[in-house]
Amino acid sequence: MAEVDTRWRGSFGYLTAIVEEEGEDVRIPLCRIEYLGDDKAWGFAMYLRATDAYTDAVLRTGSPTAAFDTAALVHLADYHA
């Protein structure tokens, strides 16, 4: 089973995948989205495991759905639970 948790801090939403591995829930940070005051304008930052931080990135569409799709492909494409 897998799910996505979104936690909000002000205008920032932090997306984390939750996957089950050997009976335990494993949380995998994906990205951060930022509401910029317009439903069609969002900021986006990828989570980088190497630095344990979020790095600003640019999406062509600027939509939170595209942000999730991009982050999920990067972080979960090779994930095997």
Buried (B, 14 or more C-beta within 10 A) or exposed (E): EBEEEEEEEEEBBBBBBEBEEEEEEEEBBBBBBBBEEEEEEBBBBBBEEEEEEBEEBEBEEBBBEBBBEBBBEBBBEEEEE
